[in-house]
Amino acid sequence: MNIHRLYGRTFAALLAGTLGAAIAPEAHPLELLNETLSFNTARQSIWSDGDAFDFSYSQFFGATSPRKTSVYDPRAVSGKVEIKVLPDFDWYVNPYFSLTTEVRAGIEVGANIHGGSIDANLDYAVAISAPGTIVRGEYFNLDAVATAQRSSAFATRPASASAWVDGILDVYAQSFVRFQTARDLGDHDYRLTTTLANVDVRKEIVSFNRDESGRLRIIGAGDVGGVGSSFTLPAAALNGSTSVTAGDWRVAANGALSGDTLSGTGRTTLVTADIDVDQFLLSGSDVLGTRLRRDFGVIDIDFGYEVVDLDAALSVGLAQRFEVTGDLLMQLTFSDVVRLEGLGEATEWFGRIDELPAIAVLGDEVRVDTQFLVDATLSNQTGITFGASLDLTVLELFARASYDVSYFGADRRGQFLNARYGPVYQWSADGSLLEIPVFDSEFELGGFQAVSGGSFVLTAVPEPHTVGLVGAGLVVLLLATRRRRH
């Protein structure tokens, strides 16, 4: 084949490829990164930024004697035994005594306080893509998108306090005895170890909310009250028509994703008062209802009626509403200098993922390393709530009768009447009366760790005018070669 013809075809192919690259349509976007990232934080305060307040105290008051060993080591004793009918012999004894003791007796006072905390995880799906063609020196935009995931959640731990006093008795005593004999008696080593006392007793004297029980316990009286306890006011107060039940001050909330925000609400009832309104108004009179019980030996009768029964319940509670919002921050580290629109040349960028500026690659390619952080805020709205309910019953009667008979050494028991009538009319209603805000604040939620993402490479092609110059040069070179051949 003619060498000039070969050159011509080669230049034609190069020219076609170069011009084709210059006028080719824009390629599809290139996916560079697609990851799911999880950010976690724990034991952060629900009242202000920073770690939750925790306090622990434990102090012993009493007598303490650390373990010690007392030794009695008398001098060895020796002698000679003379027996007329037997040869004389010598004897030797070396005794050793020790006593090990340890004593601890008194009371231990302890307390724990937790100010209230939140644990949270924020999960994001991150996708980064670039234009199919990146032109060297020209600005382009990376398409970076972060989407919050349904797996994101939070859980709060309520503020709590506990205290206790324990009685402690710890006594240990051990003895050790050794006798060594030698000479004509023979060599012997006698040892004896005896535990004289080993007492380790701890008893609770008084405690409140120990082990998060919400109860008050006193030695000798046991559980004396606390969360869930109910008592009736004396007859002198509201005609004995009211009972009060202690609720639980501990309120916790679990948050789930709603839109781009994690939100959750916790409620608890602090105290409830149940009032028999008709008994209160009538000063305990049975004009609107009564109950009669009679035991006639063989037959027991239980009869009662209510013309009007009106009951009310008043409650005081605590409500907490939490919201967690987060912005994903991204740090890009470039292996070579790039140009960032509005910022100039740089090898690093940090900011919100949706605020990434346009980038210009100055060389052939640049490697990009990613790292992500989350900027989160916590909103806490706490209030005291008041609620009420009413229950009205009109005309209700009941009658029960049972028998208890013994004959021929056998007991026969049973019920032969169990009748109820009504109520003729029944009505009930309940609702929230009002809520008094006691705390409302928004602050930074910290403690989240940085997460390293993947890496990707941005590859650039020459600028269009460079492509044009190369193409023109190839044309000139091809024409010059053909002219030389002719």
MIVEXZA-45106 format. One record per residue (C-alpha): residue in three letters; chain; z, x, y. Coordinates in Angstrom, 3 decimals. Example, Ala and Ser with C-alpha at 12.3 -4.5 7.8 and 13.67 -1.06 7.14 Angstrom:
- r;c;up;east;north
- ALA;A;7.800;12.300;-4.500
- SER;A;7.140;13.670;-1.060
***
This chain:
- r;c;up;east;north
- MET;A;0.000;0.000;0.000
- ASN;A;-0.844;1.254;3.512
- ILE;A;2.255;2.684;5.192
- HIS;A;1.385;1.007;8.482
- ARG;A;1.075;-2.359;6.761
- LEU;A;4.526;-1.847;5.209
- TYR;A;6.028;-1.048;8.611
- GLY;A;4.397;-4.122;10.049
- ARG;A;5.829;-6.454;7.452
- THR;A;9.277;-4.919;7.791
- PHE;A;9.296;-5.330;11.574
- ALA;A;8.038;-8.884;11.228
- ALA;A;10.883;-9.750;8.862
- LEU;A;13.458;-8.187;11.179
- LEU;A;12.007;-10.003;14.156
- ALA;A;12.018;-13.347;12.324
- GLY;A;15.630;-12.875;11.234
- THR;A;16.749;-11.840;14.710
- LEU;A;14.992;-14.695;16.471
- GLY;A;16.191;-17.103;13.775
- ALA;A;19.780;-16.069;14.423
- ALA;A;19.268;-16.555;18.130
- ILE;A;17.886;-20.087;17.881
- ALA;A;19.744;-21.284;14.741
- PRO;A;21.760;-24.481;15.180
- GLU;A;25.575;-24.179;15.472
- ALA;A;27.287;-23.776;12.081
- HIS;A;30.060;-26.039;10.777
- PRO;A;33.670;-25.240;11.793
- LEU;A;35.344;-22.642;9.606
- GLU;A;38.823;-23.424;8.188
- LEU;A;41.077;-20.417;8.756
- LEU;A;44.563;-21.656;7.864
- ASN;A;46.008;-24.706;6.108
- GLU;A;49.734;-24.580;5.299
- THR;A;52.844;-26.735;5.085
- LEU;A;55.829;-25.216;6.886
- SER;A;59.499;-26.196;6.579
- PHE;A;62.170;-25.392;9.182
- ASN;A;65.873;-25.906;8.385
- THR;A;69.120;-25.857;10.298
- ALA;A;72.706;-26.609;9.241
- ARG;A;76.164;-27.232;10.704
- GLN;A;74.947;-27.664;14.277
- SER;A;77.152;-29.626;16.686
- ILE;A;76.331;-33.287;17.378
- TRP;A;77.946;-33.043;20.831
- SER;A;76.348;-29.942;22.404
- ASP;A;74.021;-27.079;21.560
- GLY;A;75.367;-24.460;19.151
- ASP;A;77.367;-24.446;15.952
- ALA;A;79.770;-27.265;15.143
- PHE;A;83.453;-26.754;15.936
- ASP;A;85.506;-25.909;12.845
- PHE;A;89.205;-25.046;12.786
- SER;A;91.353;-24.203;9.780
- TYR;A;95.054;-23.359;9.834
- SER;A;97.456;-22.490;7.050
- GLN;A;100.891;-20.931;7.519
- PHE;A;103.777;-20.381;5.101
- PHE;A;107.371;-20.707;6.311
- GLY;A;110.170;-19.606;4.028
- ALA;A;111.534;-16.723;2.008
- THR;A;109.192;-14.245;0.419
- SER;A;110.083;-11.315;-1.795
- PRO;A;106.986;-9.414;-2.893
- ARG;A;106.731;-8.285;-6.459
- LYS;A;108.966;-5.298;-7.099
- THR;A;110.424;-3.511;-10.105
- SER;A;114.014;-2.305;-10.312
- VAL;A;114.673;0.488;-12.822
- TYR;A;117.902;1.544;-14.536
- ASP;A;117.390;4.829;-16.299
- PRO;A;120.754;6.254;-17.389
- ARG;A;121.065;9.694;-18.791
- ALA;A;120.367;10.261;-22.445
- VAL;A;123.420;10.102;-24.709
- SER;A;123.892;12.490;-27.636
- GLY;A;126.624;13.486;-30.063
- LYS;A;127.561;14.682;-33.520
- VAL;A;128.846;12.654;-36.441
- GLU;A;131.245;14.309;-38.887
- ILE;A;131.817;12.636;-42.241
- LYS;A;133.880;14.504;-44.830
- VAL;A;131.884;13.523;-47.854
- LEU;A;128.506;13.929;-46.071
- PRO;A;126.897;16.674;-44.086
- ASP;A;127.308;16.520;-40.309
- PHE;A;124.325;15.205;-38.255
- ASP;A;123.426;14.973;-34.581
- TRP;A;122.272;11.820;-32.774
- TYR;A;120.370;11.248;-29.517
- VAL;A;119.562;7.986;-27.634
- ASN;A;117.533;7.688;-24.384
- PRO;A;117.711;4.081;-22.960
- TYR;A;115.483;2.642;-20.159
- PHE;A;115.783;-0.746;-18.410
- SER;A;113.532;-2.421;-15.753
- LEU;A;113.449;-5.846;-14.041
- THR;A;110.327;-7.088;-12.202
- THR;A;110.800;-9.979;-9.758
- GLU;A;108.753;-11.965;-7.248
- VAL;A;110.046;-14.908;-5.187
- ARG;A;108.305;-17.242;-2.729
- ALA;A;110.066;-20.425;-1.635
- GLY;A;109.454;-22.605;1.407
- ILE;A;106.820;-24.890;2.915
- GLU;A;103.163;-24.457;3.811
- VAL;A;101.707;-26.231;6.839
- GLY;A;97.934;-26.677;6.996
- ALA;A;95.311;-28.418;9.092
- ASN;A;91.522;-28.697;9.235
- ILE;A;89.431;-30.010;12.114
- HIS;A;85.673;-30.552;12.025
- GLY;A;83.960;-31.546;15.247
- GLY;A;80.958;-33.299;13.709
- SER;A;77.707;-31.643;12.634
- ILE;A;74.081;-32.221;11.721
- ASP;A;71.809;-30.720;9.058
- ALA;A;68.076;-31.147;9.586
- ASN;A;64.725;-30.107;8.181
- LEU;A;61.468;-30.405;10.112
- ASP;A;58.286;-30.127;8.036
- TYR;A;54.785;-29.679;9.473
- ALA;A;51.278;-29.472;8.055
- VAL;A;49.394;-26.849;10.097
- ALA;A;45.608;-26.483;10.136
- ILE;A;43.634;-23.933;12.189
- SER;A;39.850;-23.794;12.310
- ALA;A;37.250;-21.909;14.370
- PRO;A;33.613;-22.556;15.378
- GLY;A;31.148;-21.576;12.692
- THR;A;29.669;-18.965;15.028
- ILE;A;31.820;-16.786;17.285
- VAL;A;29.827;-14.901;19.882
- ARG;A;31.192;-11.533;20.925
- GLY;A;32.629;-11.618;24.440
- GLU;A;32.334;-15.397;24.861
- TYR;A;35.308;-17.773;24.968
- PHE;A;35.830;-20.220;22.130
- ASN;A;38.676;-22.550;21.146
- LEU;A;40.656;-22.408;17.955
- ASP;A;41.363;-25.943;16.768
- ALA;A;45.093;-25.798;15.896
- VAL;A;46.768;-29.036;14.737
- ALA;A;50.365;-29.593;13.583
- THR;A;51.318;-32.889;11.903
- ALA;A;54.951;-33.855;11.220
- GLN;A;55.575;-34.724;7.557
- ARG;A;57.488;-37.657;6.066
- SER;A;59.718;-35.199;4.228
- SER;A;61.396;-34.366;7.553
- ALA;A;64.956;-35.714;7.724
- PHE;A;68.460;-35.175;9.047
- ALA;A;72.009;-36.078;8.028
- THR;A;75.135;-36.031;10.167
- ARG;A;78.694;-35.298;9.113
- PRO;A;81.362;-37.159;11.093
- ALA;A;84.140;-35.574;13.083
- SER;A;87.332;-35.473;11.038
- ALA;A;90.834;-34.004;10.958
- SER;A;93.373;-33.513;8.200
- ALA;A;96.900;-32.107;8.004
- TRP;A;99.507;-31.558;5.309
- VAL;A;102.886;-30.048;4.479
- ASP;A;103.464;-28.726;0.958
- GLY;A;106.654;-27.517;-0.666
- ILE;A;106.248;-24.257;-2.608
- LEU;A;108.461;-22.615;-5.224
- ASP;A;107.090;-19.515;-6.917
- VAL;A;109.543;-17.467;-9.013
- TYR;A;108.675;-14.735;-11.486
- ALA;A;111.064;-12.451;-13.401
- GLN;A;110.354;-10.116;-16.324
- SER;A;112.599;-7.612;-18.099
- PHE;A;111.639;-4.505;-20.043
- VAL;A;113.935;-2.563;-22.377
- ARG;A;113.199;0.683;-24.217
- PHE;A;115.335;2.812;-26.577
- GLN;A;114.248;6.183;-27.824
- THR;A;116.132;7.876;-30.670
- ALA;A;115.574;11.335;-32.115
- ARG;A;116.903;14.210;-34.170
- ASP;A;118.681;13.522;-37.417
- LEU;A;118.496;9.744;-36.886
- GLY;A;114.741;9.984;-36.979
- ASP;A;112.258;9.497;-34.138
- HIS;A;111.979;5.867;-33.033
- ASP;A;110.698;4.069;-29.894
- TYR;A;111.968;0.497;-29.479
- ARG;A;110.372;-1.658;-26.692
- LEU;A;111.012;-5.278;-25.689
- THR;A;109.395;-7.218;-22.829
- THR;A;110.784;-10.670;-21.950
- THR;A;109.637;-13.168;-19.296
- LEU;A;112.819;-14.612;-17.849
- ALA;A;111.206;-17.023;-15.370
- ASN;A;107.700;-18.035;-14.410
- VAL;A;107.702;-21.000;-12.020
- ASP;A;104.751;-21.869;-9.784
- VAL;A;105.189;-25.314;-8.200
- ARG;A;103.414;-26.828;-5.194
- LYS;A;104.192;-30.419;-4.175
- GLU;A;102.852;-32.452;-1.308
- ILE;A;105.548;-33.544;1.141
- VAL;A;103.350;-35.360;3.635
- SER;A;99.597;-35.429;4.250
- PHE;A;96.990;-37.246;6.303
- ASN;A;93.321;-37.499;5.349
- ARG;A;93.671;-34.744;2.804
- ASP;A;90.474;-34.316;0.770
- GLU;A;88.784;-36.746;3.214
- SER;A;90.757;-39.633;1.701
- GLY;A;91.519;-41.275;5.046
- ARG;A;95.070;-42.041;3.812
- LEU;A;98.629;-41.135;4.785
- ARG;A;100.857;-40.024;1.909
- ILE;A;104.599;-39.287;2.011
- ILE;A;106.669;-37.874;-0.822
- GLY;A;108.867;-40.538;-2.347
- ALA;A;106.803;-43.327;-0.773
- GLY;A;103.341;-42.438;-2.033
- ASP;A;100.315;-43.855;-0.234
- VAL;A;101.673;-45.653;2.820
- GLY;A;98.424;-46.672;4.500
- GLY;A;95.219;-45.626;6.147
- VAL;A;91.579;-46.563;5.795
- GLY;A;91.313;-50.049;4.277
- SER;A;95.001;-50.946;4.698
- SER;A;95.778;-54.519;5.755
- PHE;A;98.995;-55.986;7.150
- THR;A;100.020;-59.359;8.581
- LEU;A;101.640;-59.621;11.959
- PRO;A;105.185;-61.075;11.849
- ALA;A;105.652;-64.818;12.336
- ALA;A;106.944;-64.250;15.848
- ALA;A;103.542;-62.836;16.815
- LEU;A;100.705;-65.392;16.854
- ASN;A;102.692;-67.641;14.466
- GLY;A;101.982;-65.277;11.580
- SER;A;98.353;-66.352;11.639
- THR;A;96.809;-62.910;12.085
- SER;A;96.228;-60.019;9.709
- VAL;A;94.889;-56.622;10.784
- THR;A;92.828;-54.286;8.589
- ALA;A;92.355;-50.616;9.421
- GLY;A;88.747;-49.508;9.177
- ASP;A;87.171;-46.077;8.913
- TRP;A;86.635;-43.850;11.924
- ARG;A;84.149;-41.684;10.016
- VAL;A;80.579;-42.596;10.867
- ALA;A;77.521;-40.793;9.510
- ALA;A;73.799;-41.275;10.038
- ASN;A;70.666;-40.357;8.090
- GLY;A;67.440;-39.876;9.997
- ALA;A;63.846;-40.442;8.933
- LEU;A;60.502;-39.877;10.643
- SER;A;59.253;-42.595;12.967
- GLY;A;56.107;-41.525;14.761
- ASP;A;56.785;-37.950;15.848
- THR;A;60.565;-38.459;16.132
- LEU;A;63.381;-38.389;13.607
- SER;A;65.797;-41.230;14.283
- GLY;A;68.861;-42.662;12.565
- THR;A;71.896;-44.835;13.344
- GLY;A;75.385;-44.861;11.871
- ARG;A;77.969;-47.634;12.275
- THR;A;81.541;-48.118;11.157
- THR;A;84.356;-50.606;11.777
- LEU;A;87.531;-49.148;13.262
- VAL;A;89.765;-52.226;13.028
- THR;A;89.390;-55.909;12.141
- ALA;A;91.704;-58.787;13.073
- ASP;A;91.455;-61.997;11.006
- ILE;A;92.942;-65.043;12.747
- ASP;A;93.673;-68.474;11.267
- VAL;A;92.942;-70.291;14.529
- ASP;A;94.220;-73.764;13.549
- GLN;A;97.483;-72.322;12.243
- PHE;A;97.906;-70.372;15.474
- LEU;A;97.191;-73.407;17.678
- LEU;A;99.504;-75.753;15.750
- SER;A;102.315;-73.180;15.494
- GLY;A;102.248;-73.218;11.707
- SER;A;102.323;-77.013;11.349
- ASP;A;100.728;-78.452;8.186
- VAL;A;99.261;-81.478;9.963
- LEU;A;95.709;-80.220;9.341
- GLY;A;96.278;-78.884;5.869
- THR;A;98.848;-77.896;3.306
- ARG;A;99.312;-76.777;-0.270
- LEU;A;101.793;-78.087;-2.821
- ARG;A;102.801;-76.321;-6.005
- ARG;A;105.230;-77.833;-8.514
- ASP;A;106.391;-76.681;-11.921
- PHE;A;107.633;-79.575;-14.067
- GLY;A;108.379;-77.393;-17.047
- VAL;A;105.623;-78.512;-19.367
- ILE;A;103.116;-79.312;-16.616
- ASP;A;102.242;-77.279;-13.511
- ILE;A;100.503;-78.954;-10.571
- ASP;A;98.696;-77.217;-7.694
- PHE;A;97.358;-79.541;-4.964
- GLY;A;96.120;-78.906;-1.442
- TYR;A;93.887;-80.062;1.336
- GLU;A;92.369;-78.837;4.607
- VAL;A;91.300;-81.359;7.215
- VAL;A;90.080;-78.658;9.567
- ASP;A;90.144;-74.925;8.870
- LEU;A;88.923;-72.621;11.641
- ASP;A;89.001;-68.865;10.996
- ALA;A;87.960;-66.111;13.390
- ALA;A;87.475;-62.375;12.934
- LEU;A;87.387;-59.842;15.770
- SER;A;86.216;-56.304;15.096
- VAL;A;86.077;-53.041;17.005
- GLY;A;83.615;-50.460;15.759
- LEU;A;81.838;-47.201;16.488
- ALA;A;78.047;-46.764;16.666
- GLN;A;76.084;-43.515;16.917
- ARG;A;72.321;-43.236;17.444
- PHE;A;70.591;-39.901;16.952
- GLU;A;67.051;-38.739;17.679
- VAL;A;65.548;-35.347;16.853
- THR;A;62.264;-34.309;18.478
- GLY;A;60.510;-31.018;17.835
- ASP;A;57.627;-28.982;19.238
- LEU;A;55.941;-26.428;17.008
- LEU;A;55.595;-23.000;18.598
- MET;A;53.088;-20.418;17.368
- GLN;A;52.856;-16.667;17.807
- LEU;A;49.496;-14.946;17.243
- THR;A;49.345;-11.177;16.821
- PHE;A;45.834;-9.641;17.112
- SER;A;44.874;-6.359;15.439
- ASP;A;42.629;-5.483;18.435
- VAL;A;42.566;-6.456;22.068
- VAL;A;41.132;-9.908;22.795
- ARG;A;40.623;-11.761;26.060
- LEU;A;42.672;-14.948;26.609
- GLU;A;41.387;-17.406;29.159
- GLY;A;43.585;-17.391;32.242
- LEU;A;45.721;-14.540;30.866
- GLY;A;43.395;-11.569;30.513
- GLU;A;43.353;-9.018;27.737
- ALA;A;46.200;-9.137;25.219
- THR;A;47.184;-8.356;21.656
- GLU;A;49.712;-11.190;21.349
- TRP;A;50.173;-14.813;22.371
- PHE;A;53.179;-17.165;22.050
- GLY;A;53.455;-20.813;23.008
- ARG;A;53.136;-24.424;21.887
- ILE;A;50.481;-24.849;19.246
- ASP;A;48.668;-27.482;21.344
- GLU;A;48.525;-25.144;24.374
- LEU;A;46.558;-22.309;22.743
- PRO;A;44.104;-20.907;25.342
- ALA;A;40.459;-20.067;24.687
- ILE;A;39.868;-16.670;23.067
- ALA;A;37.098;-14.091;23.432
- VAL;A;36.655;-11.495;20.679
- LEU;A;35.582;-8.176;22.199
- GLY;A;34.723;-6.284;19.004
- ASP;A;33.060;-7.097;15.717
- GLU;A;36.151;-8.621;14.121
- VAL;A;39.892;-9.006;14.691
- ARG;A;42.689;-9.793;12.248
- VAL;A;45.178;-12.465;13.345
- ASP;A;48.749;-12.755;11.962
- THR;A;50.665;-15.989;12.565
- GLN;A;54.343;-16.834;12.916
- PHE;A;55.835;-20.238;13.694
- LEU;A;59.035;-21.513;15.267
- VAL;A;60.290;-24.957;16.218
- ASP;A;61.772;-26.008;19.551
- ALA;A;63.931;-29.074;18.845
- THR;A;66.218;-31.347;20.857
- LEU;A;68.947;-33.722;19.682
- SER;A;69.873;-36.952;21.449
- ASN;A;73.296;-38.518;20.756
- GLN;A;74.264;-41.963;22.024
- THR;A;77.780;-43.024;20.989
- GLY;A;79.429;-46.316;21.880
- ILE;A;82.363;-48.598;21.064
- THR;A;81.194;-51.951;19.696
- PHE;A;82.916;-55.337;19.724
- GLY;A;81.974;-58.139;17.340
- ALA;A;83.227;-61.581;16.354
- SER;A;82.680;-64.228;13.692
- LEU;A;83.741;-67.874;13.296
- ASP;A;84.004;-70.019;10.156
- LEU;A;84.618;-73.786;10.358
- THR;A;85.385;-75.973;7.318
- VAL;A;85.999;-79.752;7.552
- LEU;A;87.755;-81.853;4.874
- GLU;A;88.258;-79.905;1.695
- LEU;A;90.569;-80.952;-1.186
- PHE;A;91.448;-79.413;-4.511
- ALA;A;93.726;-80.245;-7.453
- ARG;A;94.598;-78.220;-10.537
- ALA;A;96.921;-79.005;-13.421
- SER;A;97.869;-76.971;-16.484
- TYR;A;100.280;-77.265;-19.414
- ASP;A;102.568;-74.833;-21.207
- VAL;A;104.029;-76.067;-24.505
- SER;A;106.027;-74.223;-27.167
- TYR;A;106.604;-75.636;-30.649
- PHE;A;107.223;-74.164;-34.089
- GLY;A;107.397;-70.718;-32.533
- ALA;A;103.906;-70.927;-31.000
- ASP;A;102.899;-71.165;-27.328
- ARG;A;100.087;-73.401;-26.199
- ARG;A;98.683;-73.031;-22.686
- GLY;A;95.683;-74.606;-21.032
- GLN;A;94.236;-76.357;-17.994
- PHE;A;93.342;-80.053;-18.104
- LEU;A;92.437;-80.629;-14.452
- ASN;A;90.371;-78.540;-12.065
- ALA;A;88.846;-80.685;-9.323
- ARG;A;87.508;-79.827;-5.868
- TYR;A;86.044;-82.009;-3.166
- GLY;A;84.157;-80.785;-0.147
- PRO;A;83.855;-79.284;2.212
- VAL;A;82.190;-82.165;3.994
- TYR;A;80.962;-79.868;6.751
- GLN;A;80.763;-76.091;6.986
- TRP;A;79.551;-73.853;9.814
- SER;A;79.669;-70.128;10.498
- ALA;A;78.376;-67.689;13.104
- ASP;A;78.742;-63.988;13.817
- GLY;A;77.364;-61.508;16.263
- SER;A;77.891;-58.520;18.490
- LEU;A;79.688;-59.185;21.757
- LEU;A;79.123;-55.951;23.651
- GLU;A;78.887;-52.193;23.376
- ILE;A;80.568;-49.736;25.730
- PRO;A;78.791;-46.337;25.969
- VAL;A;81.209;-43.429;25.687
- PHE;A;78.778;-40.515;25.195
- ASP;A;75.077;-40.062;25.974
- SER;A;73.505;-36.618;25.991
- GLU;A;70.379;-34.693;24.983
- PHE;A;70.507;-30.981;24.234
- GLU;A;68.856;-28.192;22.281
- LEU;A;69.152;-28.292;18.499
- GLY;A;69.126;-24.677;17.360
- GLY;A;69.624;-22.731;14.171
- PHE;A;66.036;-23.062;12.912
- GLN;A;64.545;-19.950;11.332
- ALA;A;61.143;-18.460;12.108
- VAL;A;58.490;-18.933;9.407
- SER;A;55.662;-16.472;8.811
- GLY;A;52.298;-18.117;8.318
- GLY;A;49.108;-16.744;6.851
- SER;A;46.578;-14.332;8.321
- PHE;A;42.883;-14.751;9.033
- VAL;A;39.955;-12.765;10.437
- LEU;A;37.750;-13.700;13.390
- THR;A;34.253;-12.224;13.010
- ALA;A;31.940;-12.153;16.032
- VAL;A;28.127;-11.867;16.312
- PRO;A;26.267;-10.179;19.212
- GLU;A;25.687;-12.016;22.476
- PRO;A;22.419;-14.067;22.738
- HIS;A;20.894;-11.786;25.400
- THR;A;21.529;-8.788;23.159
- VAL;A;19.703;-10.591;20.361
- GLY;A;16.811;-11.230;22.736
- LEU;A;16.606;-7.565;23.757
- VAL;A;16.641;-6.460;20.148
- GLY;A;13.847;-8.913;19.334
- ALA;A;11.776;-7.749;22.303
- GLY;A;12.256;-4.147;21.273
- LEU;A;11.071;-4.899;17.761
- VAL;A;7.935;-6.617;19.118
- VAL;A;7.103;-3.632;21.309
- LEU;A;7.667;-1.258;18.433
- LEU;A;5.431;-3.343;16.159
- LEU;A;2.602;-3.419;18.722
- ALA;A;2.875;0.291;19.304
- THR;A;2.636;0.947;15.581
- ARG;A;-0.493;-1.182;15.210
- ARG;A;-2.148;0.477;18.235
- ARG;A;-1.480;3.887;16.728
- ARG;A;-3.091;2.753;13.457
- HIS;A;-6.263;1.624;15.218
***
